[in-house]
Amino acid sequence: MSAPATILVADDDAAIRTVLNQALSRQGYAVRTTGSAATLWRWATDGDGDLVITDVAMPDGDGLDLLPQIRKRREDLRVIVMSAQNTLLTAVKATERGAFEYLPKPFDLPELIGVVERALADEGRQDDAAPDPENAENLSLIGRSPAMQSVYRAIARLTATDLSVLINGESGTGKELVARALHEYSKRRSGPFVAINMAAIPRDLIESELFGHEKGAFTGAAARYSGRFEQAQAGTLFLDEIGDMPIEAQTRLLRVLQEGEYTTVGGRTPIRTNVRIVSATHRDLRQLVAQGLFREDLYYRLNVVPIRLPPLRERREDIPDLVAHFLEKTAEEGLGAKSMGPDAMRALRDYHWPGNVRELENLVRRISALYNQDVITRLEVEQELAASSPPQIGEGEDVRDGGGLAGSIERHLKAYFDGHGAELPASGLYDRVLHEMERPLIQLSLAATGGNQVKAADMLGLNRNTLRKKIRELGIPVIRGAS
C-alpha cells in the first residue's frame, strides 16, 4: 500500500492551519503545518511534501515571492495559493508565478479538497510564466465579492493564452475594463489594444472600419484607411456589442478568423492578421442564433472562453469599495476629499442600480461636484437618486430583456421589497402600490395634454367625471383655463 501524499500548509493564522489540518487529514493525507515562510522554504528545498498550500502574507515573507523559487528548485511541486487580498492583481500574480490554483479567502473546504485532488492527479508541467504584471495599467476592476473573484480567476488563467474570449454582461458593468485587463496581463501587452463598438458604427461602414479601405474604394474614400485589424496587429482587438453586428459583416469576420487573413475594401492583396479577439455583448447570442440573427459558427469561434460579468445588484457588498475608489478619483480631480456616511452607504446598497457600476460612478461624481460637505449623508444620496431620470431601456437593451415600462416598474418594486424586508406591511400592499402609482400617472397625463382633462381622460381610458373625481381625491392641482 502506497504512503499517503504529504501536504505542506503555510498560513500565519493558527485557526486556518487547524481547520486545514483536520479537513485534509480526514481525506487521508499527511499534513505538516507552519506559520513561517522560512520553514516552508526549508521543507520544500529538503524535498518534503507532494503539494503546498500557502497564504500570501506571512510575518517573515510573501508566499507569492516564494513561488518562483520553489518552482525553480522543484518544478514538479504543485502550489495552491490562498489569500485575503482578493484583488485581480493577486490572482494574476499567483497564476503567472506558477501557482496551480488561486483561492480567495474565505473559501469552501469542498472546493479546496477538489483543487487538492486535481493538483495531486495532474502530472503535466505547468505553463511557462507570462510577463510579470507589476507594471500593468491600473485597471478599475474593484470588488472582493465571490462573483468578482470568479472573474479575476478567469482572467488570471487566460494570461498566457491567445484564446478568444466572449464577455457577457449588462450595460455599465465594465466589460471593456475586463477586456483591457485580459490585454494588459497577457503576452500581447506590449502591443496595441484597439476597441470598436459595433452598435455605434453605421452598417455600411463596418467592413471599412474593421478591415480598412483603399483610396477610391467608394465615394468619399479620399485616402487609404487602416482598419482596426491592422491597427491592432500584434495586440488585442476588442469587438464590443458584437450582437449588433450585421449578418453580412459576420460572414466576413468569420472568414478572417478561419483563414487568418483579409483584404481591405477595394484591395486585392491579402493581409495576414495577428490579433487576439475579445468580444462583448449584453445580449443573449444563443437566442440571436436561434432567431437567425447571428451566425452559429461565428458564435463558437468567439465563445471559446466565456466570462460573465455580474450586475451590481448581484454584488452589493462591493459598493463600499467602489464608492471609495470613485471618491478618491474625484478628490484627485480637485473636487475635495469626501466620505460617505453609514446611512448614505446603506441607501446606496439598497438601490437596484439598473445602470450598474457606470451609474454608481456618475452618482458619486455628481454628488462630489454639487455638495460641499466632507461627509455625504443619506439625504444627499436620496435626493440625487430621485433626481435621476427614471430607468429607461439601456444602450441597445431589448424590451424583452427586462426593459420598457414593465421592467422599470419591476426594478422599482424589487428595490422597495429589498429595502424594507421585515418592515413590509402585513396586508393592503396591492392597494397601496396602485394608489402611489395613480397620482404621478394622472399628473404626467395632465402635463402631457397641457392640462386638458378631456384629452387626459381619453389617454388614460377613463370617464371624464371619474378623472375629475380622482383629481379631487388626490389633491392634484388643476391648470386653470384648461377643460
Secondary structure, DSSP 4 states (H G I P E B T S, - for coil): -PPPPEEEEE-S-HHHHHHHHHHHHHTT-EEEEES-HHHHHHHHHTT--SEEEEESEETTEEHHHHHHHHHHH-TT-EEEEEES--SHHHHHHHHHTT-SEEEESS--HHHHHHHHHHHHH--SPPPPP---GGGS--------SHHHHHHHHHHHHTTT----EEEE--TTS-HHHHHHHHHHTSTTTTS-EEEEEGGGS-GGGHHHHHH-B-TTSSTT--S-B--HHHHTTTSEEEEETGGGS-HHHHHHHHHHHHHSEE--BT--S-EE---EEEEEESS-HHHHHHTTSS-HHHHHHH-SEEEEPPPGGG-GGGHHHHHHHHHHHHIIIII---EE-HHHHHHHHHS--TTHHHHHHHHHHHHHHH---SEE-HHHHHHHHHHSPPP---TT--GGGT-HHHHHHHHHHHHHHHHHGGGS-SS-HHHHHHHHHHHHHHHHHHHHTTT-HHHHHHHHT--HHHHHHHHHHHT----TT--
